[in-house]
Amino acid sequence: MSESDGLQKGGGKVDLTPAQLAATPAEHQRRAGNALIRADDITAGYLPGIDILSECNFYLDDGEIVGIIGPNGAGKSTLLKALFGLIPIRNGSVRLRDTDITSAKAHTLVQAGVGYVPQTQNVFPALTIEENLEMGIYLRPKKFAERFDVVADLFPLLSERRKVKAGSLSGGERQMVAMGRALMMEPSVLLLDEPSAGLSPMFQDQVFIRCKAINATGVSIILVEQNARRCLQICDRGYVLDQGRNAYTDTGERLRNDPKIIELYLGTLAGSSEK
Ligand SMILES: Nc1ncnc2c1ncn2[C@@H]1O[C@H](COP(=O)(O)OP(=O)(O)OP(=O)(O)O)[C@@H](O)[C@H]1O
């Protein structure tokens, strides 16, 4: 199907923008290929009978930063949780390269090279920074010193303040501990849930700069963000979710400059939209 063909919806012909076309299931199948992580047609939710994600498609290629943006309640964090096996998937599948990881347990995924940083409660406040990082690599304690050096290169604060309790840190510092802890296991892919949420503009900037730096070390990143503009600036590709469905997908740059996306999602992310 060419971009100008449009789709038949309810008997009428609907012209799709390139970013809408790319978000169709057929295009997903065509493009996802041998992705590092891919989710095909996943339907998932928290409560019986209530689907939050409906037939969602997603893929991440090696070396990419892929952003997930959309209005409040669109299901962005839910998609990340579904990828990391934290909520039951009712239909569809998630694959890590050739392995089916649909609803796999977190420790299995961590061992397979997937790191996940939740939005909140992502550090042990009573433990020091160093102890938090030890928790991140409890499956391979002998590698602690080696990995600590690598992670401290990315986040010097973690080394400088290693004996400080995480509970006494600012929100931005805690976020660095949480990201550092997830990196201890040398993941090939990092799932970040709204890492800039609630941070001062300076720390928000730091988060995005660190995401690029982490990515430059070879870690692929899935980034759920409420700061959509900033997210699209650093990501290779982005997905716009709306009401639990794929609405648009394209390169970060094209989404950021797409008048429809600007109108619907970048002006204000306050509410969900009708399209
Ligand atoms: N633990 C839960 N139990 C039941 N429903 C939930 C739970 N967590 C989220 N939801 C619901 O799922 C929907 C999607 O939430 P989600 O957090 O994925 O949205 P989001 O796109 O990440 O939004 P935000 O940017 O506001 O965090 C919302 O309607 C929310 O109320």
The ligand as a MOL file (V3000), in Angstrom:
LIG
                    3D

  0  0  0     0  0            999 V3000
M  V30 BEGIN CTAB
M  V30 COUNTS 31 33 0 0 0
M  V30 BEGIN ATOM
M  V30 1 N -2.3040 -0.0990 38.8960 0
M  V30 2 C -3.3410 0.2720 38.1450 0
M  V30 3 N -4.5520 -0.2780 38.3210 0
M  V30 4 C -5.5970 0.0930 37.5340 0
M  V30 5 N -5.5320 0.9960 36.5480 0
M  V30 6 C -4.3470 1.5860 36.3340 0
M  V30 7 C -3.1840 1.2570 37.1040 0
M  V30 8 N -2.1490 1.9910 36.6500 0
M  V30 9 C -2.6390 2.7500 35.6330 0
M  V30 10 N -3.9530 2.5030 35.4460 0
M  V30 11 C -4.8030 3.1330 34.4370 0
M  V30 12 O -4.2770 2.8420 33.1560 0
M  V30 13 C -4.4600 3.9550 32.2860 0
M  V30 14 C -3.1340 4.2670 31.6450 0
M  V30 15 O -2.2160 4.6560 32.6510 0
M  V30 16 P -0.6910 4.9030 32.3340 0
M  V30 17 O -0.0170 5.2290 33.6310 0
M  V30 18 O -0.1460 3.7970 31.5290 0
M  V30 19 O -0.7710 6.2020 31.4310 0
M  V30 20 P 0.3660 7.1460 30.9120 0
M  V30 21 O 0.1730 7.3280 29.4660 0
M  V30 22 O 1.6950 6.6400 31.3720 0
M  V30 23 O -0.0300 8.5040 31.6370 0
M  V30 24 P 0.8100 9.5370 32.5180 0
M  V30 25 O 1.6050 10.3510 31.5650 0
M  V30 26 O -0.2800 10.3270 33.1800 0
M  V30 27 O 1.6330 8.7290 33.4840 0
M  V30 28 C -5.0350 5.0820 33.1180 0
M  V30 29 O -6.4140 5.1300 32.8810 0
M  V30 30 C -4.7520 4.6490 34.5360 0
M  V30 31 O -5.7460 5.1170 35.4060 0
M  V30 END ATOM
M  V30 BEGIN BOND
M  V30 1 1 1 2
M  V30 2 1 2 3
M  V30 3 2 2 7
M  V30 4 2 3 4
M  V30 5 1 4 5
M  V30 6 2 5 6
M  V30 7 1 6 7
M  V30 8 1 6 10
M  V30 9 1 7 8
M  V30 10 2 8 9
M  V30 11 1 9 10
M  V30 12 1 10 11
M  V30 13 1 11 12
M  V30 14 1 11 30
M  V30 15 1 12 13
M  V30 16 1 13 14
M  V30 17 1 13 28
M  V30 18 1 14 15
M  V30 19 1 15 16
M  V30 20 2 16 17
M  V30 21 1 16 18
M  V30 22 1 16 19
M  V30 23 1 19 20
M  V30 24 2 20 21
M  V30 25 1 20 22
M  V30 26 1 20 23
M  V30 27 1 23 24
M  V30 28 2 24 25
M  V30 29 1 24 26
M  V30 30 1 24 27
M  V30 31 1 28 29
M  V30 32 1 28 30
M  V30 33 1 30 31
M  V30 END BOND
M  V30 END CTAB
M  END
